[in-house]
């Protein structure tokens, strides 16, 4: 058994109560951490003419999940598309739990259709506010609160769609910006002992794929199956662990060989 040296630490997971976020929250709680399970109070209505595919939907069971996880876990709610949302969230978590040791920028915004033909300013802004701007502000906030004797790392959840996929213009490019942010902040924060990495999932079944889509997706993955939320969660815990203590600025693709 490997000791990750995470027991007793505080982990903030944005979008932490649904699908991949819930798996990440559970994986950290299994290591003895206190998890701040960020969530939206409710989903806002979709803009006219669009359909939303939330990667981390506002889960009604955030408080229930926090109770299930124990270890003092709790469920703060903030709208990360609000310019002041990231600062409010970090302030609330720090006031309640003290130093934040791990920040997982998992919350995401995804709309369909998301093509060149449907592209407009409002859609791009919605994607970038949640997928790139909020993680940048959250990283800056936790870095400002960091004290040298407290361990701190940041893990961003991107997507292999950031490597250029058709039909995901706003989503894919905003996640590509998040990967660039990962490298830039890793360099800026290394001297302070703060590590920044990213996990890029391939196709993961979170309920959005029917049997036909699943069959199609499996054909595109060299390892022959789509991902499960736990596949992503395990990689995130690794990057937060003592075993990854000299790893920073990396984007770890967890996709079974998809999109290599």
N, C-alpha and C positions, 0 to 999 in steps of 0.2 A: 504494500500500500504506500503510495507516495504522499508525503505531507505537503500540501499546497501552501501551508502557512497563511491561510486566509481566515482561520477561526477568530472570531471576535471583532472582525473588521466590518466597516459599513460600506455597503454597495448601493449605488443609485442606478437603477435600470429604467430608462425612459421607455414608455410604451411597454411596461413590464408585466402587464396582467393578461395579455392575450397571445396565443400562438407561440411564436419564437420567444417573445418577451417573457411569457410565463415559464417556458422551459429554462430560460437563462436564470430567472429568479429562483426557481426550484433548485437548479444546479448549484447556485451559490449558497443557498440556505443549507444544502446538504453538506457544505464545507464549514458550517457553523457560523456563517455571517449573518448580520442584520441587514435586511434588504428593504430599501425604500422603493416601493413599486409605484412608479409614476404612471398616471393614466389620465385620460380626458374624462370629464364628468359624463359627457355624452357626445356622440358624433354630431358635428354640424351638418345641416342639410347639404346635399350635393349641388353644385352650381347648375343652372339650367342647361340641358343638353348633354350632361356628362353622367357617367356612372363611376362611383368611387370603389376602388379595390384597396381597402386599408390593409397595409402590411401588418400593422399592429393596431387593431381596432380598439376603441374605447370599451374595455371590458367591464361589465356591470359587477363582476365578482372580485374586484380588486381588494376590497376589505376582507372578503372571505379567504382569498389567497394569502393575504398577510397573516391572518389568524392561523391558517393551515401551516405556514412556514415557521411561525414562532420566532424565537431568538430576538424578540423586540421588533420584528418587521412591521412596517406600516405602509399606508397607501396615500401619498400626497397627490393632489390633482392640480394640473396647470395646463393652460393652452400654450404650447410652445410656438405657435404661429404669432402670438402676441410678442412684440419687441421686448417687453418687460418680463415675459414669462420665465425665461431661463434664470434670471437673477432671483426672481421670487422663489423658484423651485429650490435652487441651491441654498438660499437663505433659510427656507423652511426646514430642509433636511439637516443642515448644519446645526440649527437651533435645537432640533429634536434629538439628533444622534451624535453630534460632535463632528470630528474630522471625517470627511468622505475619503475613503481609501481606493475605491474603484468606481469609475463613472463608465457606464455602458450606454452609448448613444444609439439606441435601438429604435426609437419612435420614428415612423416614416409616413410620408404622404404619397399616395399613388392614385392617379386618375386614369380612367379609360373612357374614350379614346385618347391617345397621347402621341399623335403622329404629326408630321410636318403640316399636313393639311388642316389639322385642328388646333395647331399651336397659336396661342395668344399670350399677351402679357400677363393676364390674371392667372392663367394656369401655371405659367413658369414661376410666377411669384409664389403661388401656393406651394409648389414643389420645393423651391429653394428655401423658403422660410423655415420649413420643418426639417428638410433633409440636409441642409448645408449651414444655414445661418444659425439655427438653434444649437446644433452641436458645437459650432465655433464659440458661441457665447457661453455655453455650459462649460466647455473646456477652459475658457479664460476665467470664468468665475471660480471653478474649483482650484485652478492653479494659483489664483490670487490668495485663496484661503490656506494654501499648502504651507506647512511648516516642515523644515528639513528632517525632523525626526519621525514624521508620519509618512508611511508608504503611500504612494499615489500612482495609479495608472489609469489610462483612458483607453477604452476599446470602442471603436466605431463599427457599426454594422452597415456594410455597403451592399453590393450585389455584383454578380458577374455581368449584369446588364450594363455596368459602367464601362465595360470594354467594347461598347458599340453594338447595340441591338436595335433593330428596326422596331418601330411601334412603341418605343419607350423614350421619347425625346426628353421631356421634362424630368421624368423619374431617373433615367439613366445618366443624364448629364449632371443632375444635382448630386447623384451618388458619386460620379467621377470627381466632382468638386470636393466631396467628403474624403475621398482617397487622397487628393492633393493636400487637403487640410491635415490628414494624418501624417504625411511626410513633413510638412512645414512645421507643425506644432511639435513633432518629435524632435526636430533639430533645435527649435527655440527652447524647449523645456528640458532637454537632456542634462544640461549643467545643473539643474535643480533636482535631479534624480527622479524626474517624472517621465514615465514611459508612455508612448502613444502608439497603438497598433490598430489594425482593422481586420475584420472577418468579412469575406465576400461570399455569401451563399450562392449556390446554384438553385435550380428549381426545388423548392421545398413544399411538401404537401401540408398546407395549413387549412385545408377544407375548400380551397378555391378550384381544385382540379377535379373534374368528373372522370369517369373511367376512360373515356375517349382521350381526354387531355393527358391523363396519366400514361396511357399507352404511348402516345406521341412523345411525351417527355422522356420516358425510359429509353427510347431509341436514340436520344441525343446525348445520353450520359454514358460514357465508356464503361463505368462500373455497373451499369444495368439496372439501376434503381434511382428513384428520386430521393431527395433528402427528407429527414424528419427533424422536427425542432430540436431534439436532443443532440443531433449531429452538430448543430451550430452551437448549442449551449456548452458542449464539452470543449469545443475549440476556444470559446470565450473564457472559460474557467482556466484553461491552460495558459492563455496569454496574461491572465491576472495573477497566475501562481508564481511561487518562488522559482520554479523550474524555467520560467521565461524571463528571469531577472536581467538578462543582457540582450533582450530582444526589444527593439523599438523601431518605429518608422516602417513597419512591414504590413503588407496586405496579404493575409492568409486566405487563399481561395479554398473553400470547403464545398466542393461541388462534384465529387466523384469523377473528376476529369472533364466536366462540362465546360465548354468555352475556352479550352486551352489554346 
